[in-house]
Amino acid sequence: MTTTPASPSPTAVAAEAFLRNFHNNGPGQQSVGVQGAPLADGRTGYQVLAAQVAGARRVLDLGCADGALLEVLGAAGAEELAGIDLSDQELELARARPALRGADLRQGRAQELPFADGSFDAVVSHMALMLMHDVDRVAAEAARVLVPGGRFAVAVGGGAVEGQAMSLFLDLARPYFKAAPPERSLPALGNPRVRKRESLDELLGPAGFAPVSWDTVVLDMGGTPEEVWASNAGGLYDMMALDEEETARLRAEFLAAAPALQDADGRVPSGMRLNIAVTRLPAT
Ligand SMILES: C[S@@+](CC[C@H](N)C(=O)[O-])C[C@H]1O[C@@H](n2cnc3c(N)ncnc32)[C@H](O)[C@@H]1O
């Protein structure tokens, strides 16, 4: 049985309207970025997360977007796949994947899951839980739709590697984000407590989850200065706060400063940490 949802908080309403609009206007961008930023061993963040729920037969992805992670889960052996996302344009792309022909893909909120109690062996979420408000509701819903002993595995951003190009980009960009006029400012996206092990445990514990295991991997987002500019400027929600002229100035500043980091091949290192947190419900 699905539960009667509490009304979304005003912060959640604002954040979700922004995210829905952003992803409806540019679906599919996130998975291109993830596939272009593997770990040093060649695995993608999707593969790292999928490995945490190996053996689970029925898996739900919260914030599944264009279904790239679901496809990896299916290839790894999951038989019943389901996903939920705010953006119907992202879901259109997911539905177009032949590998997801049998998947149950829903437009909706992770805080109000349209799935029955105990219908999944694992729930996953890649770079999406960190954007959600009312996380206690998400945790309660994940616990409700999981079987006893079910796993909850999430990947959340862990920040830029210091001294590299993403960090340089953010140092240059922050003053622009701060100076954006109110009509262009972004709503607060997500609850920062999700990004730290101890506070994530505090959020998940009341729903019945055990303390998480926590692992940090580094994604390689390096390339030429132009490539690193494109991946950062194209992938960051905050860039929506800049107008054309500000974007052009930031680009010029980045392209002037980045060559100081270049190696002999003309490549600038750029790393981002990804934190992988995994927990379980008690078996009975
Ligand atoms: C950064 S993208 C990550 C997409 C995908 N998990 C991936 O890594 O390729 C975040 C996604 O989460 C979705 N999302 C954010 N908040 C959500 C919520 N409360 N319920 C469902 N989906 C949500 C957005 O619509 C967006 O598609």
The ligand as a Gaussian input file, in Angstrom:
#p B3LYP/6-31G(d) Opt

LIG

0 1
 C       21.773000      15.002000     -11.485000
 S       20.436000      14.152000     -12.189000
 C       20.965000      12.454000     -12.007000
 C       20.244000      11.552000     -12.942000
 C       20.664000      10.075000     -12.898000
 N       20.471000       9.481000     -11.601000
 C       22.085000       9.919000     -13.358000
 O       22.991000       9.947000     -12.515000
 O       22.287000       9.841000     -14.574000
 C       19.201000      14.237000     -10.926000
 C       17.877000      13.632000     -11.332000
 O       17.081000      13.482000     -10.146000
 C       15.751000      13.843000     -10.456000
 N       15.112000      14.237000      -9.190000
 C       15.491000      15.233000      -8.360000
 N       14.676000      15.300000      -7.294000
 C       13.764000      14.302000      -7.445000
 C       12.661000      13.849000      -6.664000
 N       12.325000      14.442000      -5.527000
 N       11.970000      12.789000      -7.113000
 C       12.282000      12.187000      -8.287000
 N       13.315000      12.583000      -9.070000
 C       14.049000      13.620000      -8.656000
 C       15.892000      14.962000     -11.466000
 O       14.722000      15.157000     -12.211000
 C       17.084000      14.480000     -12.288000
 O       16.686000      13.701000     -13.384000

